[in-house]
Amino acid sequence: MSRIEHVARLAEQMHSLKSRTNRSYASLARRIGVSSSSLHRYCRGESVPDSFEVLRRFGRLCGASPEEFSELTRSWARASGSGARIG
């Protein structure tokens, strides 16, 4: 799988978790310490969180199960590469 495919997988997982909440991007972003535009880019696969801590907080706020969190962690590790913006 290419890095772009890993980024897309991570975005899909993040979008799925976000959609289960009744929270806006702004509300989630504020709680995890990023801008709402950054969180939106992560969920669209346009960029990857530079910090694992951002992903950890996001997963916790969205109620990720232990299995979902493990998969999210693996996806982030594969997608993060340099952590640079995609595209």
PDB file of N, CA, C and O in Angstrom:
ATOM      1  N   MET A   1       0.837  -1.175   0.000  1.00  0.00           N
ATOM      2  CA  MET A   1       0.000   0.000   0.000  1.00  0.00           C
ATOM      3  C   MET A   1       0.889   1.248   0.000  1.00  0.00           C
ATOM      4  O   MET A   1       1.886   1.301   0.721  1.00  0.00           O
ATOM      5  N   SER A   2       0.536   2.232  -0.793  1.00  0.00           N
ATOM      6  CA  SER A   2       1.311   3.468  -0.849  1.00  0.00           C
ATOM      7  C   SER A   2       0.961   4.372   0.340  1.00  0.00           C
ATOM      8  O   SER A   2      -0.043   4.174   1.024  1.00  0.00           O
ATOM      9  N   ARG A   3       1.807   5.350   0.555  1.00  0.00           N
ATOM     10  CA  ARG A   3       1.544   6.306   1.636  1.00  0.00           C
ATOM     11  C   ARG A   3       0.205   7.000   1.418  1.00  0.00           C
ATOM     12  O   ARG A   3      -0.545   7.207   2.372  1.00  0.00           O
ATOM     13  N   ILE A   4      -0.101   7.358   0.192  1.00  0.00           N
ATOM     14  CA  ILE A   4      -1.371   8.032  -0.100  1.00  0.00           C
ATOM     15  C   ILE A   4      -2.553   7.133   0.271  1.00  0.00           C
ATOM     16  O   ILE A   4      -3.566   7.615   0.779  1.00  0.00           O
ATOM     17  N   GLU A   5      -2.425   5.845   0.020  1.00  0.00           N
ATOM     18  CA  GLU A   5      -3.493   4.907   0.397  1.00  0.00           C
ATOM     19  C   GLU A   5      -3.608   4.805   1.921  1.00  0.00           C
ATOM     20  O   GLU A   5      -4.713   4.693   2.452  1.00  0.00           O
ATOM     21  N   HIS A   6      -2.489   4.844   2.613  1.00  0.00           N
ATOM     22  CA  HIS A   6      -2.520   4.812   4.083  1.00  0.00           C
ATOM     23  C   HIS A   6      -3.164   6.081   4.636  1.00  0.00           C
ATOM     24  O   HIS A   6      -3.930   6.031   5.598  1.00  0.00           O
ATOM     25  N   VAL A   7      -2.847   7.213   4.021  1.00  0.00           N
ATOM     26  CA  VAL A   7      -3.461   8.483   4.438  1.00  0.00           C
ATOM     27  C   VAL A   7      -4.967   8.421   4.219  1.00  0.00           C
ATOM     28  O   VAL A   7      -5.739   8.853   5.075  1.00  0.00           O
ATOM     29  N   ALA A   8      -5.386   7.889   3.083  1.00  0.00           N
ATOM     30  CA  ALA A   8      -6.818   7.771   2.791  1.00  0.00           C
ATOM     31  C   ALA A   8      -7.505   6.862   3.802  1.00  0.00           C
ATOM     32  O   ALA A   8      -8.624   7.149   4.228  1.00  0.00           O
ATOM     33  N   ARG A   9      -6.857   5.778   4.191  1.00  0.00           N
ATOM     34  CA  ARG A   9      -7.423   4.857   5.182  1.00  0.00           C
ATOM     35  C   ARG A   9      -7.577   5.547   6.531  1.00  0.00           C
ATOM     36  O   ARG A   9      -8.614   5.424   7.183  1.00  0.00           O
ATOM     37  N   LEU A  10      -6.537   6.276   6.950  1.00  0.00           N
ATOM     38  CA  LEU A  10      -6.609   7.006   8.210  1.00  0.00           C
ATOM     39  C   LEU A  10      -7.748   8.020   8.165  1.00  0.00           C
ATOM     40  O   LEU A  10      -8.513   8.137   9.122  1.00  0.00           O
ATOM     41  N   ALA A  11      -7.864   8.746   7.068  1.00  0.00           N
ATOM     42  CA  ALA A  11      -8.934   9.741   6.924  1.00  0.00           C
ATOM     43  C   ALA A  11     -10.309   9.081   7.020  1.00  0.00           C
ATOM     44  O   ALA A  11     -11.216   9.610   7.662  1.00  0.00           O
ATOM     45  N   GLU A  12     -10.451   7.938   6.384  1.00  0.00           N
ATOM     46  CA  GLU A  12     -11.723   7.202   6.434  1.00  0.00           C
ATOM     47  C   GLU A  12     -12.076   6.819   7.867  1.00  0.00           C
ATOM     48  O   GLU A  12     -13.223   6.959   8.291  1.00  0.00           O
ATOM     49  N   GLN A  13     -11.090   6.340   8.601  1.00  0.00           N
ATOM     50  CA  GLN A  13     -11.319   5.956   9.993  1.00  0.00           C
ATOM     51  C   GLN A  13     -11.677   7.173  10.844  1.00  0.00           C
ATOM     52  O   GLN A  13     -12.601   7.119  11.656  1.00  0.00           O
ATOM     53  N   MET A  14     -10.949   8.261  10.657  1.00  0.00           N
ATOM     54  CA  MET A  14     -11.223   9.463  11.441  1.00  0.00           C
ATOM     55  C   MET A  14     -12.597  10.030  11.108  1.00  0.00           C
ATOM     56  O   MET A  14     -13.337  10.440  12.002  1.00  0.00           O
ATOM     57  N   HIS A  15     -12.934  10.054   9.833  1.00  0.00           N
ATOM     58  CA  HIS A  15     -14.244  10.568   9.423  1.00  0.00           C
ATOM     59  C   HIS A  15     -15.364   9.711  10.017  1.00  0.00           C
ATOM     60  O   HIS A  15     -16.376  10.233  10.483  1.00  0.00           O
ATOM     61  N   SER A  16     -15.172   8.404   9.995  1.00  0.00           N
ATOM     62  CA  SER A  16     -16.174   7.492  10.548  1.00  0.00           C
ATOM     63  C   SER A  16     -16.374   7.743  12.047  1.00  0.00           C
ATOM     64  O   SER A  16     -17.506   7.811  12.526  1.00  0.00           O
ATOM     65  N   LEU A  17     -15.279   7.877  12.769  1.00  0.00           N
ATOM     66  CA  LEU A  17     -15.382   8.150  14.206  1.00  0.00           C
ATOM     67  C   LEU A  17     -16.040   9.503  14.458  1.00  0.00           C
ATOM     68  O   LEU A  17     -16.895   9.619  15.336  1.00  0.00           O
ATOM     69  N   LYS A  18     -15.657  10.512  13.707  1.00  0.00           N
ATOM     70  CA  LYS A  18     -16.216  11.850  13.885  1.00  0.00           C
ATOM     71  C   LYS A  18     -17.714  11.843  13.615  1.00  0.00           C
ATOM     72  O   LYS A  18     -18.476  12.490  14.333  1.00  0.00           O
ATOM     73  N   SER A  19     -18.140  11.121  12.589  1.00  0.00           N
ATOM     74  CA  SER A  19     -19.557  11.115  12.214  1.00  0.00           C
ATOM     75  C   SER A  19     -20.436  10.431  13.255  1.00  0.00           C
ATOM     76  O   SER A  19     -21.650  10.633  13.261  1.00  0.00           O
ATOM     77  N   ARG A  20     -19.848   9.628  14.134  1.00  0.00           N
ATOM     78  CA  ARG A  20     -20.624   8.985  15.204  1.00  0.00           C
ATOM     79  C   ARG A  20     -20.919   9.940  16.346  1.00  0.00           C
ATOM     80  O   ARG A  20     -21.776   9.669  17.187  1.00  0.00           O
ATOM     81  N   THR A  21     -20.214  11.052  16.373  1.00  0.00           N
ATOM     82  CA  THR A  21     -20.450  12.028  17.438  1.00  0.00           C
ATOM     83  C   THR A  21     -21.454  13.051  16.946  1.00  0.00           C
ATOM     84  O   THR A  21     -21.721  13.143  15.748  1.00  0.00           O
ATOM     85  N   ASN A  22     -21.996  13.800  17.847  1.00  0.00           N
ATOM     86  CA  ASN A  22     -22.869  14.917  17.472  1.00  0.00           C
ATOM     87  C   ASN A  22     -22.105  16.226  17.600  1.00  0.00           C
ATOM     88  O   ASN A  22     -22.702  17.287  17.778  1.00  0.00           O
ATOM     89  N   ARG A  23     -20.801  16.146  17.511  1.00  0.00           N
ATOM     90  CA  ARG A  23     -19.950  17.319  17.692  1.00  0.00           C
ATOM     91  C   ARG A  23     -19.479  17.860  16.349  1.00  0.00           C
ATOM     92  O   ARG A  23     -19.263  17.114  15.394  1.00  0.00           O
ATOM     93  N   SER A  24     -19.329  19.165  16.308  1.00  0.00           N
ATOM     94  CA  SER A  24     -18.820  19.822  15.108  1.00  0.00           C
ATOM     95  C   SER A  24     -17.304  19.659  15.046  1.00  0.00           C
ATOM     96  O   SER A  24     -16.664  19.286  16.029  1.00  0.00           O
ATOM     97  N   TYR A  25     -16.746  19.946  13.877  1.00  0.00           N
ATOM     98  CA  TYR A  25     -15.294  19.950  13.751  1.00  0.00           C
ATOM     99  C   TYR A  25     -14.701  20.946  14.743  1.00  0.00           C
ATOM    100  O   TYR A  25     -13.696  20.656  15.391  1.00  0.00           O
ATOM    101  N   ALA A  26     -15.321  22.113  14.862  1.00  0.00           N
ATOM    102  CA  ALA A  26     -14.811  23.152  15.768  1.00  0.00           C
ATOM    103  C   ALA A  26     -14.801  22.669  17.216  1.00  0.00           C
ATOM    104  O   ALA A  26     -13.833  22.898  17.940  1.00  0.00           O
ATOM    105  N   SER A  27     -15.866  22.005  17.636  1.00  0.00           N
ATOM    106  CA  SER A  27     -15.957  21.516  19.008  1.00  0.00           C
ATOM    107  C   SER A  27     -14.896  20.455  19.289  1.00  0.00           C
ATOM    108  O   SER A  27     -14.212  20.516  20.311  1.00  0.00           O
ATOM    109  N   LEU A  28     -14.756  19.486  18.391  1.00  0.00           N
ATOM    110  CA  LEU A  28     -13.743  18.446  18.576  1.00  0.00           C
ATOM    111  C   LEU A  28     -12.341  19.047  18.525  1.00  0.00           C
ATOM    112  O   LEU A  28     -11.487  18.725  19.350  1.00  0.00           O
ATOM    113  N   ALA A  29     -12.119  19.914  17.557  1.00  0.00           N
ATOM    114  CA  ALA A  29     -10.792  20.503  17.380  1.00  0.00           C
ATOM    115  C   ALA A  29     -10.359  21.264  18.622  1.00  0.00           C
ATOM    116  O   ALA A  29      -9.216  21.149  19.063  1.00  0.00           O
ATOM    117  N   ARG A  30     -11.262  22.031  19.174  1.00  0.00           N
ATOM    118  CA  ARG A  30     -10.957  22.806  20.381  1.00  0.00           C
ATOM    119  C   ARG A  30     -10.517  21.871  21.505  1.00  0.00           C
ATOM    120  O   ARG A  30      -9.574  22.173  22.237  1.00  0.00           O
ATOM    121  N   ARG A  31     -11.193  20.753  21.635  1.00  0.00           N
ATOM    122  CA  ARG A  31     -10.884  19.813  22.727  1.00  0.00           C
ATOM    123  C   ARG A  31      -9.581  19.046  22.515  1.00  0.00           C
ATOM    124  O   ARG A  31      -8.948  18.615  23.478  1.00  0.00           O
ATOM    125  N   ILE A  32      -9.180  18.875  21.247  1.00  0.00           N
ATOM    126  CA  ILE A  32      -7.937  18.129  21.011  1.00  0.00           C
ATOM    127  C   ILE A  32      -6.743  19.037  20.739  1.00  0.00           C
ATOM    128  O   ILE A  32      -5.612  18.572  20.597  1.00  0.00           O
ATOM    129  N   GLY A  33      -7.009  20.336  20.668  1.00  0.00           N
ATOM    130  CA  GLY A  33      -5.905  21.282  20.556  1.00  0.00           C
ATOM    131  C   GLY A  33      -5.406  21.558  19.153  1.00  0.00           C
ATOM    132  O   GLY A  33      -4.227  21.856  18.963  1.00  0.00           O
ATOM    133  N   VAL A  34      -6.292  21.463  18.159  1.00  0.00           N
ATOM    134  CA  VAL A  34      -5.943  21.823  16.785  1.00  0.00           C
ATOM    135  C   VAL A  34      -7.023  22.756  16.242  1.00  0.00           C
ATOM    136  O   VAL A  34      -8.070  22.930  16.865  1.00  0.00           O
ATOM    137  N   SER A  35      -6.769  23.347  15.094  1.00  0.00           N
ATOM    138  CA  SER A  35      -7.793  24.190  14.483  1.00  0.00           C
ATOM    139  C   SER A  35      -8.850  23.309  13.818  1.00  0.00           C
ATOM    140  O   SER A  35      -8.580  22.161  13.465  1.00  0.00           O
ATOM    141  N   SER A  36     -10.037  23.850  13.653  1.00  0.00           N
ATOM    142  CA  SER A  36     -11.096  23.077  12.999  1.00  0.00           C
ATOM    143  C   SER A  36     -10.724  22.785  11.553  1.00  0.00           C
ATOM    144  O   SER A  36     -11.077  21.729  11.030  1.00  0.00           O
ATOM    145  N   SER A  37     -10.011  23.707  10.893  1.00  0.00           N
ATOM    146  CA  SER A  37      -9.613  23.444   9.506  1.00  0.00           C
ATOM    147  C   SER A  37      -8.599  22.301   9.441  1.00  0.00           C
ATOM    148  O   SER A  37      -8.631  21.500   8.506  1.00  0.00           O
ATOM    149  N   SER A  38      -7.706  22.219  10.420  1.00  0.00           N
ATOM    150  CA  SER A  38      -6.755  21.091  10.455  1.00  0.00           C
ATOM    151  C   SER A  38      -7.487  19.775  10.637  1.00  0.00           C
ATOM    152  O   SER A  38      -7.214  18.810   9.923  1.00  0.00           O
ATOM    153  N   LEU A  39      -8.412  19.724  11.583  1.00  0.00           N
ATOM    154  CA  LEU A  39      -9.168  18.491  11.808  1.00  0.00           C
ATOM    155  C   LEU A  39      -9.948  18.102  10.566  1.00  0.00           C
ATOM    156  O   LEU A  39     -10.015  16.922  10.220  1.00  0.00           O
ATOM    157  N   HIS A  40     -10.532  19.067   9.900  1.00  0.00           N
ATOM    158  CA  HIS A  40     -11.271  18.792   8.680  1.00  0.00           C
ATOM    159  C   HIS A  40     -10.338  18.226   7.609  1.00  0.00           C
ATOM    160  O   HIS A  40     -10.714  17.296   6.896  1.00  0.00           O
ATOM    161  N   ARG A  41      -9.135  18.771   7.489  1.00  0.00           N
ATOM    162  CA  ARG A  41      -8.158  18.245   6.515  1.00  0.00           C
ATOM    163  C   ARG A  41      -7.763  16.812   6.864  1.00  0.00           C
ATOM    164  O   ARG A  41      -7.597  15.984   5.969  1.00  0.00           O
ATOM    165  N   TYR A  42      -7.610  16.509   8.160  1.00  0.00           N
ATOM    166  CA  TYR A  42      -7.275  15.133   8.549  1.00  0.00           C
ATOM    167  C   TYR A  42      -8.380  14.170   8.126  1.00  0.00           C
ATOM    168  O   TYR A  42      -8.102  13.086   7.613  1.00  0.00           O
ATOM    169  N   CYS A  43      -9.617  14.564   8.338  1.00  0.00           N
ATOM    170  CA  CYS A  43     -10.762  13.700   8.031  1.00  0.00           C
ATOM    171  C   CYS A  43     -11.044  13.602   6.534  1.00  0.00           C
ATOM    172  O   CYS A  43     -11.790  12.723   6.103  1.00  0.00           O
ATOM    173  N   ARG A  44     -10.460  14.492   5.742  1.00  0.00           N
ATOM    174  CA  ARG A  44     -10.596  14.433   4.276  1.00  0.00           C
ATOM    175  C   ARG A  44      -9.376  13.803   3.628  1.00  0.00           C
ATOM    176  O   ARG A  44      -9.373  13.586   2.416  1.00  0.00           O
ATOM    177  N   GLY A  45      -8.345  13.506   4.396  1.00  0.00           N
ATOM    178  CA  GLY A  45      -7.144  12.887   3.854  1.00  0.00           C
ATOM    179  C   GLY A  45      -6.204  13.861   3.177  1.00  0.00           C
ATOM    180  O   GLY A  45      -5.374  13.466   2.358  1.00  0.00           O
ATOM    181  N   GLU A  46      -6.331  15.135   3.517  1.00  0.00           N
ATOM    182  CA  GLU A  46      -5.460  16.142   2.920  1.00  0.00           C
ATOM    183  C   GLU A  46      -4.194  16.374   3.732  1.00  0.00           C
ATOM    184  O   GLU A  46      -3.223  16.933   3.222  1.00  0.00           O
ATOM    185  N   SER A  47      -4.197  15.957   4.967  1.00  0.00           N
ATOM    186  CA  SER A  47      -3.005  16.017   5.812  1.00  0.00           C
ATOM    187  C   SER A  47      -3.147  14.992   6.927  1.00  0.00           C
ATOM    188  O   SER A  47      -4.207  14.396   7.122  1.00  0.00           O
ATOM    189  N   VAL A  48      -2.057  14.806   7.647  1.00  0.00           N
ATOM    190  CA  VAL A  48      -1.982  13.804   8.713  1.00  0.00           C
ATOM    191  C   VAL A  48      -1.540  14.516   9.993  1.00  0.00           C
ATOM    192  O   VAL A  48      -0.645  15.360   9.939  1.00  0.00           O
ATOM    193  N   PRO A  49      -2.136  14.200  11.131  1.00  0.00           N
ATOM    194  CA  PRO A  49      -1.681  14.822  12.379  1.00  0.00           C
ATOM    195  C   PRO A  49      -0.187  14.587  12.588  1.00  0.00           C
ATOM    196  O   PRO A  49       0.298  13.466  12.439  1.00  0.00           O
ATOM    197  N   ASP A  50       0.528  15.638  12.929  1.00  0.00           N
ATOM    198  CA  ASP A  50       1.968  15.515  13.197  1.00  0.00           C
ATOM    199  C   ASP A  50       2.229  14.768  14.491  1.00  0.00           C
ATOM    200  O   ASP A  50       3.255  14.106  14.644  1.00  0.00           O
ATOM    201  N   SER A  51       1.297  14.879  15.415  1.00  0.00           N
ATOM    202  CA  SER A  51       1.481  14.341  16.758  1.00  0.00           C
ATOM    203  C   SER A  51       0.511  13.187  17.021  1.00  0.00           C
ATOM    204  O   SER A  51      -0.683  13.274  16.733  1.00  0.00           O
ATOM    205  N   PHE A  52       1.058  12.114  17.574  1.00  0.00           N
ATOM    206  CA  PHE A  52       0.195  11.005  17.974  1.00  0.00           C
ATOM    207  C   PHE A  52      -0.784  11.442  19.050  1.00  0.00           C
ATOM    208  O   PHE A  52      -1.901  10.931  19.123  1.00  0.00           O
ATOM    209  N   GLU A  53      -0.367  12.391  19.888  1.00  0.00           N
ATOM    210  CA  GLU A  53      -1.223  12.868  20.973  1.00  0.00           C
ATOM    211  C   GLU A  53      -2.536  13.432  20.434  1.00  0.00           C
ATOM    212  O   GLU A  53      -3.587  13.244  21.048  1.00  0.00           O
ATOM    213  N   VAL A  54      -2.488  14.114  19.303  1.00  0.00           N
ATOM    214  CA  VAL A  54      -3.713  14.637  18.664  1.00  0.00           C
ATOM    215  C   VAL A  54      -4.645  13.477  18.337  1.00  0.00           C
ATOM    216  O   VAL A  54      -5.844  13.538  18.607  1.00  0.00           O
ATOM    217  N   LEU A  55      -4.096  12.437  17.762  1.00  0.00           N
ATOM    218  CA  LEU A  55      -4.900  11.266  17.392  1.00  0.00           C
ATOM    219  C   LEU A  55      -5.453  10.565  18.624  1.00  0.00           C
ATOM    220  O   LEU A  55      -6.595  10.107  18.623  1.00  0.00           O
ATOM    221  N   ARG A  56      -4.649  10.481  19.667  1.00  0.00           N
ATOM    222  CA  ARG A  56      -5.097   9.834  20.906  1.00  0.00           C
ATOM    223  C   ARG A  56      -6.292  10.582  21.498  1.00  0.00           C
ATOM    224  O   ARG A  56      -7.296   9.968  21.861  1.00  0.00           O
ATOM    225  N   ARG A  57      -6.180  11.899  21.591  1.00  0.00           N
ATOM    226  CA  ARG A  57      -7.293  12.700  22.117  1.00  0.00           C
ATOM    227  C   ARG A  57      -8.528  12.581  21.233  1.00  0.00           C
ATOM    228  O   ARG A  57      -9.648  12.474  21.731  1.00  0.00           O
ATOM    229  N   PHE A  58      -8.320  12.600  19.927  1.00  0.00           N
ATOM    230  CA  PHE A  58      -9.435  12.475  18.984  1.00  0.00           C
ATOM    231  C   PHE A  58     -10.164  11.145  19.187  1.00  0.00           C
ATOM    232  O   PHE A  58     -11.390  11.116  19.292  1.00  0.00           O
ATOM    233  N   GLY A  59      -9.415  10.059  19.240  1.00  0.00           N
ATOM    234  CA  GLY A  59     -10.017   8.743  19.432  1.00  0.00           C
ATOM    235  C   GLY A  59     -10.800   8.646  20.726  1.00  0.00           C
ATOM    236  O   GLY A  59     -11.893   8.078  20.757  1.00  0.00           O
ATOM    237  N   ARG A  60     -10.248   9.194  21.784  1.00  0.00           N
ATOM    238  CA  ARG A  60     -10.917   9.173  23.084  1.00  0.00           C
ATOM    239  C   ARG A  60     -12.229   9.972  23.031  1.00  0.00           C
ATOM    240  O   ARG A  60     -13.265   9.495  23.494  1.00  0.00           O
ATOM    241  N   LEU A  61     -12.181  11.181  22.469  1.00  0.00           N
ATOM    242  CA  LEU A  61     -13.390  12.023  22.388  1.00  0.00           C
ATOM    243  C   LEU A  61     -14.484  11.410  21.517  1.00  0.00           C
ATOM    244  O   LEU A  61     -15.674  11.609  21.758  1.00  0.00           O
ATOM    245  N   CYS A  62     -14.058  10.663  20.502  1.00  0.00           N
ATOM    246  CA  CYS A  62     -15.036  10.055  19.593  1.00  0.00           C
ATOM    247  C   CYS A  62     -15.505   8.684  20.065  1.00  0.00           C
ATOM    248  O   CYS A  62     -16.330   8.054  19.404  1.00  0.00           O
ATOM    249  N   GLY A  63     -14.995   8.219  21.187  1.00  0.00           N
ATOM    250  CA  GLY A  63     -15.432   6.945  21.742  1.00  0.00           C
ATOM    251  C   GLY A  63     -14.927   5.727  20.992  1.00  0.00           C
ATOM    252  O   GLY A  63     -15.629   4.721  20.891  1.00  0.00           O
ATOM    253  N   ALA A  64     -13.714   5.812  20.465  1.00  0.00           N
ATOM    254  CA  ALA A  64     -13.144   4.666  19.747  1.00  0.00           C
ATOM    255  C   ALA A  64     -13.002   3.476  20.692  1.00  0.00           C
ATOM    256  O   ALA A  64     -12.543   3.623  21.825  1.00  0.00           O
ATOM    257  N   SER A  65     -13.396   2.309  20.219  1.00  0.00           N
ATOM    258  CA  SER A  65     -13.198   1.082  20.993  1.00  0.00           C
ATOM    259  C   SER A  65     -11.703   0.765  21.009  1.00  0.00           C
ATOM    260  O   SER A  65     -10.951   1.329  20.215  1.00  0.00           O
ATOM    261  N   PRO A  66     -11.262  -0.122  21.892  1.00  0.00           N
ATOM    262  CA  PRO A  66      -9.839  -0.494  21.892  1.00  0.00           C
ATOM    263  C   PRO A  66      -9.370  -1.012  20.531  1.00  0.00           C
ATOM    264  O   PRO A  66      -8.258  -0.708  20.099  1.00  0.00           O
ATOM    265  N   GLU A  67     -10.210  -1.786  19.862  1.00  0.00           N
ATOM    266  CA  GLU A  67      -9.856  -2.315  18.540  1.00  0.00           C
ATOM    267  C   GLU A  67      -9.758  -1.184  17.514  1.00  0.00           C
ATOM    268  O   GLU A  67      -8.830  -1.148  16.707  1.00  0.00           O
ATOM    269  N   GLU A  68     -10.722  -0.266  17.554  1.00  0.00           N
ATOM    270  CA  GLU A  68     -10.693   0.874  16.631  1.00  0.00           C
ATOM    271  C   GLU A  68      -9.468   1.742  16.893  1.00  0.00           C
ATOM    272  O   GLU A  68      -8.837   2.233  15.957  1.00  0.00           O
ATOM    273  N   PHE A  69      -9.135   1.930  18.161  1.00  0.00           N
ATOM    274  CA  PHE A  69      -7.987   2.746  18.493  1.00  0.00           C
ATOM    275  C   PHE A  69      -6.692   2.087  18.026  1.00  0.00           C
ATOM    276  O   PHE A  69      -5.785   2.769  17.550  1.00  0.00           O
ATOM    277  N   SER A  70      -6.602   0.776  18.159  1.00  0.00           N
ATOM    278  CA  SER A  70      -5.416   0.058  17.672  1.00  0.00           C
ATOM    279  C   SER A  70      -5.266   0.222  16.169  1.00  0.00           C
ATOM    280  O   SER A  70      -4.166   0.470  15.675  1.00  0.00           O
ATOM    281  N   GLU A  71      -6.351   0.087  15.453  1.00  0.00           N
ATOM    282  CA  GLU A  71      -6.315   0.243  13.997  1.00  0.00           C
ATOM    283  C   GLU A  71      -5.986   1.685  13.613  1.00  0.00           C
ATOM    284  O   GLU A  71      -5.219   1.921  12.679  1.00  0.00           O
ATOM    285  N   LEU A  72      -6.558   2.638  14.324  1.00  0.00           N
ATOM    286  CA  LEU A  72      -6.268   4.053  14.093  1.00  0.00           C
ATOM    287  C   LEU A  72      -4.777   4.325  14.313  1.00  0.00           C
ATOM    288  O   LEU A  72      -4.153   5.051  13.538  1.00  0.00           O
ATOM    289  N   THR A  73      -4.221   3.749  15.355  1.00  0.00           N
ATOM    290  CA  THR A  73      -2.799   3.909  15.661  1.00  0.00           C
ATOM    291  C   THR A  73      -1.935   3.337  14.543  1.00  0.00           C
ATOM    292  O   THR A  73      -0.979   3.978  14.106  1.00  0.00           O
ATOM    293  N   ARG A  74      -2.267   2.133  14.079  1.00  0.00           N
ATOM    294  CA  ARG A  74      -1.510   1.521  12.986  1.00  0.00           C
ATOM    295  C   ARG A  74      -1.608   2.365  11.718  1.00  0.00           C
ATOM    296  O   ARG A  74      -0.613   2.585  11.027  1.00  0.00           O
ATOM    297  N   SER A  75      -2.804   2.829  11.427  1.00  0.00           N
ATOM    298  CA  SER A  75      -2.993   3.652  10.230  1.00  0.00           C
ATOM    299  C   SER A  75      -2.189   4.940  10.317  1.00  0.00           C
ATOM    300  O   SER A  75      -1.571   5.359   9.338  1.00  0.00           O
ATOM    301  N   TRP A  76      -2.196   5.574  11.497  1.00  0.00           N
ATOM    302  CA  TRP A  76      -1.432   6.805  11.667  1.00  0.00           C
ATOM    303  C   TRP A  76       0.061   6.546  11.465  1.00  0.00           C
ATOM    304  O   TRP A  76       0.743   7.314  10.787  1.00  0.00           O
ATOM    305  N   ALA A  77       0.562   5.466  12.052  1.00  0.00           N
ATOM    306  CA  ALA A  77       1.993   5.142  11.932  1.00  0.00           C
ATOM    307  C   ALA A  77       2.380   4.948  10.475  1.00  0.00           C
ATOM    308  O   ALA A  77       3.454   5.383  10.059  1.00  0.00           O
ATOM    309  N   ARG A  78       1.531   4.309   9.702  1.00  0.00           N
ATOM    310  CA  ARG A  78       1.811   4.076   8.286  1.00  0.00           C
ATOM    311  C   ARG A  78       1.659   5.344   7.453  1.00  0.00           C
ATOM    312  O   ARG A  78       2.403   5.563   6.497  1.00  0.00           O
ATOM    313  N   ALA A  79       0.699   6.169   7.821  1.00  0.00           N
ATOM    314  CA  ALA A  79       0.405   7.373   7.034  1.00  0.00           C
ATOM    315  C   ALA A  79       1.291   8.549   7.383  1.00  0.00           C
ATOM    316  O   ALA A  79       1.520   9.425   6.549  1.00  0.00           O
ATOM    317  N   SER A  80       1.796   8.580   8.614  1.00  0.00           N
ATOM    318  CA  SER A  80       2.475   9.793   9.079  1.00  0.00           C
ATOM    319  C   SER A  80       3.741  10.110   8.300  1.00  0.00           C
ATOM    320  O   SER A  80       4.010  11.280   8.028  1.00  0.00           O
ATOM    321  N   GLY A  81       4.513   9.124   7.941  1.00  0.00           N
ATOM    322  CA  GLY A  81       5.742   9.409   7.191  1.00  0.00           C
ATOM    323  C   GLY A  81       6.430  10.634   7.754  1.00  0.00           C
ATOM    324  O   GLY A  81       6.881  10.638   8.899  1.00  0.00           O
ATOM    325  N   SER A  82       6.507  11.671   6.942  1.00  0.00           N
ATOM    326  CA  SER A  82       7.116  12.920   7.406  1.00  0.00           C
ATOM    327  C   SER A  82       6.089  13.818   8.075  1.00  0.00           C
ATOM    328  O   SER A  82       6.454  14.840   8.657  1.00  0.00           O
ATOM    329  N   GLY A  83       4.797  13.455   8.005  1.00  0.00           N
ATOM    330  CA  GLY A  83       3.748  14.281   8.581  1.00  0.00           C
ATOM    331  C   GLY A  83       3.398  15.482   7.722  1.00  0.00           C
ATOM    332  O   GLY A  83       2.650  16.363   8.147  1.00  0.00           O
ATOM    333  N   ALA A  84       3.943  15.515   6.503  1.00  0.00           N
ATOM    334  CA  ALA A  84       3.720  16.661   5.628  1.00  0.00           C
ATOM    335  C   ALA A  84       2.345  16.618   4.983  1.00  0.00           C
ATOM    336  O   ALA A  84       1.710  15.568   4.889  1.00  0.00           O
ATOM    337  N   ARG A  85       1.908  17.776   4.547  1.00  0.00           N
ATOM    338  CA  ARG A  85       0.639  17.912   3.831  1.00  0.00           C
ATOM    339  C   ARG A  85       0.688  17.081   2.553  1.00  0.00           C
ATOM    340  O   ARG A  85       1.709  17.041   1.866  1.00  0.00           O
ATOM    341  N   ILE A  86      -0.410  16.427   2.246  1.00  0.00           N
ATOM    342  CA  ILE A  86      -0.517  15.598   1.050  1.00  0.00           C
ATOM    343  C   ILE A  86      -1.106  16.431  -0.068  1.00  0.00           C
ATOM    344  O   ILE A  86      -2.035  17.207   0.153  1.00  0.00           O
ATOM    345  N   GLY A  87      -0.570  16.274  -1.266  1.00  0.00           N
ATOM    346  CA  GLY A  87      -1.171  16.921  -2.443  1.00  0.00           C
ATOM    347  C   GLY A  87      -0.595  18.196  -2.859  1.00  0.00           C
ATOM    348  O   GLY A  87      -1.051  18.789  -3.836  1.00  0.00           O
TER     349      GLY A  87
END
